[in-house]
């Protein structure tokens, strides 16, 4: 039995590596979103700067297991075997929870997750001990758990959300009023003063939050800094302002890029220096506990873990290895990019395809904000409003088509404000011993600055607010689920340690592997070649040639969707029909994306190319009509089988198969014509319209006769008519699209396109 603890130590070491990977994938949003969103420098440079910050932070880390020192539970009340159960439950839960958030692309707090997992597992073990004791009651739970710390953490969450959002919004509003969106045209001293304030804030943050725990930073030195804070800040402000002014004058370079790089380095350094032990602290504590227990010579069930109340040191070599793992993860983690994308998209200045759907809360907040804004407009003089509005005017940027996606999500002033405000708030919280979460602060500052910068306009506000509420809800979900699952896992392990640990580790590995495979599959689907692409040509002939692949794509997928619906009905295959519904929904979404691009398409056309917009609008209209018909056919087919209605009669299935075979030839011929750009072939396909239309009408007439003369299920009759009538609409949409191409195509005219802009460095 004693050997099981040795194997548990090995398992915890492996879990620590996995936790580092999933942890940094989530926390990367803390220090990457501002630099990536502003596109101040290339993505590769951003990652290199962040990696240097992580490496330095790991090397200068105090190595103290922060969560143990915070006293979530009283270790002296637990025996060694119970402590090992708690730690194993915490690590298994932490990996699964963080990987879940990474997979759905939402940022959460690794500190809160580890704290509430420790709380949940220790509460479970405490309750087990109380239930096995004749002298203790539920009221004795307080001897095992530090309730004040849990309340302090929850208070910290609420404080992070409100303070960070409010301060971020205020500072961004003031910065924009002073600098406007044309900040690069302002006198040099504007940028120098802003840079001085920003870098002073970030430097103070590096010292207080990033390096304060390092071995070479003695307590007396830190205390003297705290006692002379204002003097330190004043000296720094003067030095950095002067240096920034000189830098601008001599090198004629954008000073905001420097601010963003310094800020990114600072947040990455602080993350590694302080949050690193959230991932490896528990395994290190378990290892130290194991060494203490082995040296004691006592039974695992009899050795009290009072030693854990002391500071738990981590060896520098372990910190270095952990830092390297995190750096490698930064370079290769696709899930980190997903988490960062969520934060950046919610902050984006331009309109995009919104990920989150509005809800009654987001609508309510937006209506309330609009009401308050209207009230303020009555109070503030019109001349003031006009002046303020001028400062918030965004410079017009003309880009070909949907090249808005290549624009930064926000400008460098907002990115600098995000980093500066986050640094100041975290520094203040650290000096005041308040448990603010780095993730909560950086995310909410970004959201507050987005609101103040008028990034949440009338067309995006309800979606962005819904997204923020989803993320905040996810934070509380983190605490609740971390507590509950860790407690459950601890209870399961306690039943039979060797067996249950083995089973749970296998389950954890299986779930992580499944998540990885599903994520990889999703990435491949996103990169798949058969996705629809946006038009970029400036003439009708250019759009014809460019959109031919889209039409071939829709025809190919439509053929499969239609056939699957008929085959699913014939075989009563519910799984096939269910998958078919998902495929047609995906196709509809892609066509909707193309329709959303119409605004940008028309906006960038010159006067001589307006005809291209008419053709493109009609083309997308016909594609949408096709998708709607396929969606209806797929939906009613699935509904019929899902509700266990009577199977279609043999004659009905046979006739539908005939229609399907004829449509399959139509789809295939059309697909070939568009794939090979043989637009002259379209005329031959159009001549068969009456033949196919007659086939569908004949089937409808036969069903009318069957309904009058035979006993037929009403549901079957309704389904059959619905399928044929929608097939008729599908045929009309296809033929209208072909006629549009046939009338507009002119082989003697060479397609014209917009000039391609130079590609940005990745």
N, C-alpha and C positions, 0 to 999 in steps of 0.2 A: 504493500500500500504506500510505503514511504516514497518509492520510486515515482509514483504518479505526480508528485510535486515537482520533481526534476523535469519530467516531460511537460508539465504545465508551464514551467519557466521557458522551455524551448518554444512551446506554442505561443506564449506571450511575446517572445522576441520576434517571431515571424509575424504575429498580429501587429506588432509595433511598426514594422516595415510597411505592411499593408495600410495601416492607419495613417502613416506619414504621407503615403501616396494619395489616398482619398481625402485626407485633411487639407493638404496644400492645394489640391484641385478645387476645393471649395473656397478656401481663404485667399486664393490668388486674386479674387475680385477686389479684395481690400486695397491692394497696391497696384493693380494693373488697369482698372477701369478708366481712370482719368487719362492716363497716357495713351491707351489704345483708342479711347473715344475721341480724343483731340487729334490723333495722328500727328503728334508733334514730331516724332521721328518714326523710323520703320519699326515694324513689329519685332524684328530680330534684335534691334538695338534696345528696345524696351525690355525684352526678356533678359538680355545680357546685364543691363543695369539692375533689374530686379534680382537676378541670380547673384550678383555681387553683394547686394544688400542682404539677401538670405544667408550667403556664406559668411559675411562679416558678423551678422547677427548671431549665427550659430556659434562662431568662435568666441564671441564676447558674451555669450549667455552665461548667466550665473549658474545654470544647471540645477537650480532648485526646483523641486517638484511643487509647483505653485498650488495645484489643487489639493495636495496633502497638507500644505502649510495653512491653507484657508480653513481647515478643520471642519469639513463637511460632516465627518463622523468622528467619534472618539475612538481611535484605534486600540487604546488600552482596554476597552470593553470587549474586544474580539480576540479569539484564539487564532493561531496561525492558519489552521485549516479553513476557518471561516473567512479570513482575510483573502486567502487564495481564491475562494469561491467568488467573493465580491469583485476582485480584480479581473478574473476570467470573464465574468458576466459583463463587466464594464467594457472590456476590449471587444468582445464579440458584438455587443450592441452598438458600440461606437462606429465600427467599420460598416455595418449594415445600414445604420442611420445616415451617415455621411454619404455613403455611396448612393443611397436613395435620392438624397437632395442633389447630388452631382448629376445623376441621371436625368432628373426633371429640370435641371438647370436653374435651381434656386439657391441663393446664398443663405447660409445659416451660420450660427456661432458655434465654433468648435469648443470654446470655453464653456458655454452654457450646456452643450450636449454632454461633455465629460463630467461636469459638476452634477447634473441631474441624474446621470447614470450612476455615479457614485452614491448619490442620495437614495436612488431607488433600490440599488442592490443592498446597501447597508440597512435600509429600513426593512427590507425583506428578511435579511439575516437576523436583525434585532427582533423582529416579530417571531421568527422561528425559535430564538433563544427564550423569549418571554413565554411562548406557548409550551416549551419544554420545562419551564421552571414552575415550581409550586409557590414560590414566594414573591414572584413578580407579576405585575399587572400591566395593562396597556399604558397606564400613566407613567410607567418607568421607561417608556420609549425615549424620553428626553435625555436619559443618561447615555444613550447610544448615539443620538443624533444632535447636531448643532442646528436647531431650528432658526436661530437668528441669521445664520449665514444664508440659508435658503431664501428667507424673506429679503435679505439684502441684495441677492442676485436678481430676484424678480423686480425689486425696486430699480435696480440698475438697468434692466431691460426697458422699463417704461421711461426712465430718465433719458436713456440713449435715444430712444425714438423721438421724443418731444423736443429735447434740447438741440440735438443734432439737426433735425429738420428746420427748426425755427432759426437757429443761428446761421445755418447754411443759406437759407432763403434771404435773410437780412443782409449778410455780407455780400452775397452775389448781387442783390438789388443795388446796394450802394456802389459796388465795383462797376456795375454796368452803367449806372447813372454818371459816374465820373469818367469812365473810359469809353463807353458805347461799344458798338460792334466794329467800329473803325479804329480800334485801339492802336493799330500799327501806324496810323497817320498822326497820332498824337505826338507832342514834343517829347524828346528823349527823357526829360526829367519825370514825366508821368510814369513811364515804364520803370525807371530807376527807383522811384519811391515805392511803387507797388512791389517791385522785386525785393527791395530792402525789407519791407514788412513781411513778405511771404517767406523769404529765406531765413529771416530772423526767427519766425515762428517754427519753421521746420528744423532749424539748428537746435533750438531749445528742446524741441520734441525728441531729436536724436539723442541729446544728452540725458534728458529726464526719463524718457520711455525706452530708448534703444540701448543706452550704455550704462544706465544707473546700476544694473545688477551685475555688471562685469567685475571680475576679480580686481582689476587694476583701478577701478573707480571706488575709492574708499568712501566709507559712510560720511566722514568728516567733510570731504570735498563736496559731496552731493548736498549735505546740509548747508554748507556755506553758500552754495549756488542758490538753494531755496531761500536762504535768508537775504540774499542780495539779488533777488530776481529782477527787480525793476532796473537796477544798475546794469546788470548783465544784458537785459533786453535793449536798454538804451544804447550801450556801446555797440552791440551787434547791429542794431538798426542803422547807426551812422556808418559803420564800416561797410556793411553790405550795400547800402544805398550808394555810397561813393564808388565802390568797386563796380556795381552794376552800371552806373552812369559812365564810368571809364570804359567798361566793356562794350557798351552800346556805341559809344563815340569812336572807339578804336577799331573794333571788329565789324561794326555795322550789322550785327547779328540780332535775331529775335531773342530777347532776354527771357521771354516766357517759356521757351523750350528748356532753358537752363533750370528754371523754377520747377518745371514738370519732372525733369530727370532727377533733380535733387530730392523732390518730394516722393517720387517713386522709390528711390533708393532708401529714403528714411523709413517709409512705411514697411518696406520689405525687411529692412534691418530690425525694426521693432517687432514685426511679426515673428521672425526667427528667434530673436532674443528672448521674447516673453511667451509666445504661444507654442514654441517648439516642444516644450515639456508637456503640453497637453496631450501630445501623441505618444511620447515615450516615457512620460512620468510614471504612469501606472505600471508598465513592465519593469522599470528601474526599481520602483518601490517594492514590487513583488520579488525581484532578484535580491535586494538588500534584506528583505524579510526572510527569504529562504536561507541566506547566509547566516543571519542571526539565529534562526531556528536550528540549523544544522550544528552550529557551534554550541548551542545550549544543551544538546543531548536529551531534551525532553520530548514527550509525545506531541504530535501536531495539535491534538485536541486539548493540550494542557498548557501550551506556551502562549502567554499573553503578548500582544504586539505593541506594547507601550513605546518601544523604540521608534515606531513610525511617527510619533508626535514630534520627533526631532526633525531638523532640516535634512532632507534627503539629497545628497550631492550626486551629480552626474559626472562621469569621467569626460574630460575634454575630447578624447578620441571618439567616444560615442556621439557627442554633439557634432563633431566634424562629419562622421559617417551619416548622421541624420540630415545634416545640412546638404550633403552631396546628393542624397536621395531626393530631397525636396527640389534641388536645382534641376536634376534630371527630369523630375516630374513636370516642372514648369515648361521645359522644352518640348515634351512629348504628349502631355495630357490633353486630349481633345475635350474631355469633360470640363476641364478648367476654362476652356474657350467658351463652352456653352453657358457656364455660370456667369462669366464676364459679359457675354452677349446679352443676358437678361438685364443686367444693370445698365449697360450702355444703351440698349434699345429703349428702356424706360426713361432715359435722360436725353434721348436724341432730339435735336432741334427740328429736324425735318420729319415729314409724315412718312410712316412706313407701314407695312402690313403688321397690325397689332397682334400680339400673341395672346393677350388676355381679353376675355369677354367682359363687358360691363355688367354690374349687378346693382341691386337697389341701393346699396351703400355708396358705391362710386357715383351713381346718378344723384343721390341725395347730397353728397359732398360738393359735387360740381354745381348743382342748383343753388346751394347755400353760398358758395364762393361767388357765383355770378350775382347773387342778390347783394352781397357785401360790396362787391366791386361797383355795382350800380349806385349804392349808397355813398361810397367814397367819391364817386365821380360828381355827385351833387355838391359835395363839401369842398373839394379842391377846385380852385379857380381854373377856368378853361385855358388860360395862358400857361399855367403850370403843367396842365395835362399835355398840352401840345409840345412843350419843351421835353417832358419826360418821354412822350411817345417817340420823339425824334431820336433820343438816345437808344431806344430799343429797336430802331429800324434796322433790319438785317440787310446787308449789301446784296444786291442781285448777282447771282452767279448763273451763267448760262452754260449748261452742259448738254451734250447730245443725249436725247432720250432719258432713260432711267439712270443716267450716270450719277444721279443724286446719291446713289448707294456708295459712290466713291468719295463723296464728301465726308469730312469729319462729322461725328455725331454731334459735337459741340466745339466751340472754339477754345483757344488756349487760355483765355481769361477765366472761363468757367472751370477748366481743368485745374488751373493754378489755385483758384478759390477752393475747389473741392479738397485738394491736398493740404492747403494752408489751414483751413478751418478744421479738418479732421485732425491734423497734427496738434493744433492748439487745444482742442477739446480733450483729446486723449492725454496730452501732457498735463492739463489741469486736473483731470480725473485721477491720474497717477499720483500727482503731488498731494491731492486731497484724500487719497486712499479710497476713492469711489470705484466700484466694480463695473465700469462702462465696458461694453463689448466693442472691440475694434471693428468687427463686421457691421454691427448695428450703426456705429458712428459714421463709418465711411459710406455706407449705403444711404442712410437718411440725409446726410449732408448733400450727396449727389442728387437726391430727390428734391430737397429743398431748393437747391440752386437751380434745378430745372424749372420748378414752379416760378421762381423769381425771374428767370430769364425768358419767361413766356414761351417755353418749349411745349407746354401743355395747352394747346389752343383748343378752339371750339370743336375741331374735328378729331382730337386725340385725347382730350382730358379724361373722359369717362373710362377709356381703355387704360390709360396710364395710372389713374387713381386705383382702378381695379387691380392692376398689376402690383402696385405698392401694397395694397391691402392683402393681396395673396401672399406676398413675401413676409409681411408682418405676421399674418396668421400662421405662416410656416414656422416662424420663430417660436411662437407659443406652442405650436404643434411639436416642435423639437423637444421642448422641456417636458411636455406631458408624455410623449411617446418614449423619450429617453428614460424617464422615471419608471414608466409602466413596464416596458420591455426588459430593462435591466433587472427589475424586481422579479419578473417572470422567469428570466434566464437563470438568475441566482437560485430561485426555488427549484427549478428543474435540475440544476447541477447538484444541489444538495441532496436530491433523492438518491443518486448513486454517482459519485464523482467520476470514477474512471469511465463508466459507460456513457454517461450524459455528456461529459466533455468531448468525448470522441464523436458522438452523434452530432452535437451542436457545431463542432468544427467542420465536419463534413457538410452539414447544411449550409453553414456560412460560406464555405468554399464554393458550393454548388450555386448559391444565390449570387455571389460576386461574379462567378464565371458566366452565369446566365445573363446578368446585367451587362457584362462586357460584350458578350456576343450580340445581345439585342441592340446595344449602342453602336457597335460596329456595323450591324445590318442597317441601322437607321442612317448612318453616315453614307453607306454605299448607295442607299436609296436617294439621298439628297444629291449625290454626285452622279446618279444614273443618267445615261445619255438620252433616255426617252422623256425627259422633262421638257415642258414647253419653254420656249425662249422668247424674250421681248424683241419686237421689231425695232430696227435702228435706221432703216433706209429713209430716204427723203423723196422718193418718187413712187408712183403706183407700180411700175415694173420692178423696182427694187423691193417693195413690200411683197409683191407676188412671189418673187424668187426666194426671199428671206423667210416668208411664212409658210412656204410649201412643206418644209419639214414638220412644222407644227400641225398642219392639216393631215399629213401622212401619219403623224403620231396619234392624233385624235381618232382617225379612221381605224388604225391598227388596234388601239385599245378599245374603241367602240365595238369593233367586230367581236373581240374576245368577251366583252361585257354582255353583249346581246346573246351570243351563243351560250354563255354560262347561265344566263337567266332561263333560257329555254331548256337546256340540259338539266339544270337544277330542278325545274318543274317536272320534267319527264322522270327523273330518278328520285324525286322528293329528297334531294340532297340539301339539307339545311345549312351545313357547313360551307358548301360551295356558294350558296346564295348569300350567306353572311359575308364571306370574303368578297363577293361581287359587289355588295353594297359599299364596302370600304374602298374598293377600287374606283367605283364611279364617283364617290365622294371626293377622293383625291383628285380625280380628273376635273371635277367641277371647281375645286379650290384653285387649281392651276389656271383654269380659264378665267376665273374671277381675278386672279393676280394680273393677267394680261389686260383685263378690262380696267383695273385700277391704274394701269400704266398709260391709259389713253390721254390723261391730262398732260403728262410729261411729253408724250409723243406729239400731240398737237402743238403744245407750247413751243417746241423747238423747230417746227416747220417754218420754212420761209414762205413768202407770198405765192411763189410759183409752184409750190408743192402741196397746196391745200387738198387737191384731189386725192392724194395718198391717204389723207385722214378719213375721207368718206369711205374709201375702199376698206381701210383697216377697221373702221367702226362696224360696217356691214359684215365683214369677215368674222369678227369676234361675236357679233350678234347671232350668226348662224351656228358658230361653234357652241355657243351657250345653249341655243335651242336644241342642238343634238345632245348635249350633256343632260339637259333637263328631261328629254324624252328617255334617254338611257337610265337616268336616275329613277324616273317613275316606273319604268318597266322592271327594274331591279327591285324597287321597294315593294310593289304589289306582289311580285313573285315570292319574295321572302316572307311577306306578311301572310300569304295564303298557306304556305307550308308551315310557317311558325305557329299558326293558329290551328294546325291539324285539320284543315278542311279536306273535303273529298278530293281524291286525285283526279286530274283531268282525264276525260275519256280517251280511249285509244285513238279515235278519229281526230279529236282535238289536238292531241300530241303529234299525230302524223302530219296534220295540216300546218302546225306551227313549225315543225321540222322542215317542211317544204319551203315555208317563208324564210326560215333561217338559212337554208342552203342557198336560196336565191340572193338573199342579202349578203351572204358570205362572198359570193362572186362579185357583187357590186362593191363591197368593201375592199376586196383584194385588188380589183381592177383600178379603183380610185387610188388606193395606196401606192400601187406601182406607178401610176401616172405622176403622182406628186413626188415620189422618191426619185424618179428619173428625170423630173422636170419636163416630162412630155405633155405639155399643156394642150397640144393639139388633140391628144387622145381623149380629152374631156368631152369634145363634141360627140364622139362615138358613144360614150357612156350616157350622155344626155338623151340619146335617141331611144334608150331602153326604159326611160321613165314610165311611159304609158303601160308598157308590158308588166313592170313590177307593180305599179299602182293597181292594174287590173287584177293581178294575182291576189293582192290584199283584199280588194273589194269582193272578189269571189268567195274568199274565206269568210268574210263578214256575212255575206248573203247565205252561205251554207249554215252558219250558226243560227241565223234568224229562222231558217226553216226547221232546224233541229229543235229550237226552243218552242216553236209552235206545235210541232207534231210528236215530240218525244218528251219523256220525263227527264229533265236535266236539272242538276243542282243550281239554285239561284246564284250561289257563290261562284261556281264554276263558270256560269254564263257571264256574270259580271267581270270576272277575271279575264276570260277569253276576249270579250269585247274591248276591255281596257287595253289589253296587249296589242290587239290589231289596230285599234284607233291610234294608240301612241306610236305604233310602228309606221302608220301612215304619216303622222307628224314628223317622225324621224326621217322618213324618205323625202318629205317636202323640204326639210332643213338641208339635207345632203344635196339635193338637186338645186336648191336656191344658191348654195355655196358654189357649186360647180358652174352654174350660170354666171355668177359674179366673176369667177376666174375666166370663164370662156369669153365674156364680153370685154373684160379689162385687159387681157393679155395681148401684147403686141411683140412678136419675136424680133421685129426690126429695131426696137428701142432698147438701148443698153441700160441696165439698171443703174440708178445713181444712189450713192450712199453718203452718209455724213462722214467727215474726216475723223478717223480714229484718234483719240487723245493719247498722249504718251502714257505708257503703263507705269503705275506706281511701284516702288520697291516694296516687296513683301516684308 
